[in-house]
Amino acid sequence: MDIISKTQDGITTEIVDMPRATMKEASVLRKILLEDIQSGCKKLIVDITKCEFIDSTFLGSLVISLKAIKSLGGNLKLVGIHKEVETMFLLTRLDKVFQSYPTSEEAIISFI
């Protein structure tokens, strides 16, 4: 699994570089995000632009990470939700929970 980590102006971006994100990838992503949060990151972006499919366990990892960072006064934002993936967010009403942006640049600006 390829997750590319970038930090700019105190904002960490985790880029999920794969077309399908399922249970196997969910545990790895959760571990990376929780490590980011435990190391003091309060501004976190998860870029899922390349994900054409995510399953419920992957969504769960995002929710767990969002709760963890919010409890410390931070925020996690999403970038690049595909149409197919957007349907899952709408059905689970997580579109009301997560802030999402079309590009990383827009997500970064939203933190400033």
C-alpha positions in Angstrom: 0.0 0.0 0.0 1.3 3.4 -0.9 0.6 6.3 1.4 2.7 9.3 0.7 3.2 11.8 3.6 3.8 15.5 3.0 4.0 18.4 5.5 3.6 22.0 4.5 3.2 25.0 6.9 2.3 22.7 9.8 -0.3 20.7 7.8 0.3 17.0 7.2 -1.2 15.5 4.1 -1.5 11.7 3.7 -2.0 10.8 0.1 -3.7 7.4 -0.4 -2.1 6.3 -3.7 -4.3 3.4 -4.7 -7.6 2.8 -6.6 -9.2 0.5 -4.0 -9.0 1.1 -0.2 -10.3 -1.9 1.8 -9.9 -3.6 5.2 -6.2 -4.4 4.6 -5.4 -0.8 3.8 -7.7 0.6 6.5 -5.6 -0.7 9.4 -2.4 0.7 7.9 -4.0 4.1 7.3 -5.5 4.2 10.8 -2.0 3.5 12.3 -0.4 6.2 10.2 -3.1 8.8 11.0 -3.0 8.0 14.8 0.8 8.3 14.8 0.5 11.7 13.1 -2.0 12.8 15.7 0.0 11.4 18.7 3.1 13.2 17.4 1.2 16.5 17.8 -0.4 17.1 14.3 -3.5 19.1 14.6 -4.1 19.9 10.9 -4.4 16.7 8.8 -5.6 16.1 5.3 -6.3 12.7 3.7 -6.1 12.9 0.0 -8.2 10.1 -1.6 -8.2 11.4 -5.1 -6.9 8.1 -6.5 -9.4 6.0 -4.6 -12.3 4.9 -6.8 -13.6 2.6 -4.1 -13.4 2.6 -0.3 -15.1 0.1 2.0 -16.7 0.5 5.4 -13.6 -0.4 7.3 -11.6 2.3 5.5 -14.4 4.8 6.3 -14.2 3.6 9.9 -10.5 4.4 10.1 -11.2 7.9 8.9 -14.0 8.3 11.5 -11.7 7.0 14.3 -8.9 9.4 13.2 -11.3 12.4 13.0 -12.6 11.7 16.5 -9.1 11.4 17.9 -7.8 14.6 16.3 -10.9 16.6 17.2 -10.6 15.5 20.9 -7.2 17.3 20.8 -8.6 20.5 19.2 -7.5 19.6 15.7 -9.2 18.7 12.4 -9.0 16.2 9.6 -10.2 17.1 6.1 -10.6 15.1 3.0 -9.6 15.8 -0.6 -10.7 14.3 -3.9 -13.8 12.3 -3.2 -14.8 10.3 -6.3 -18.4 10.2 -7.4 -18.6 6.5 -6.5 -17.1 7.1 -3.1 -19.3 10.1 -2.5 -22.3 7.8 -2.6 -21.0 6.0 0.4 -20.5 9.2 2.2 -24.0 10.3 1.4 -25.6 7.0 2.5 -23.8 7.0 5.8 -24.3 10.8 6.2 -20.6 11.2 6.7 -20.7 14.0 4.2 -22.1 16.0 7.1 -19.2 15.0 9.4 -16.2 15.5 7.2 -15.2 18.7 5.4 -14.1 17.8 1.9 -12.4 19.8 -0.9 -11.7 19.1 -4.5 -7.9 19.9 -4.2 -5.2 19.8 -1.6 -4.6 23.5 -2.1 -8.2 24.3 -1.2 -8.0 22.1 1.9 -4.7 23.8 3.0 -6.2 27.3 2.5 -9.2 26.3 4.7 -6.8 25.7 7.6 -5.3 29.2 7.3 
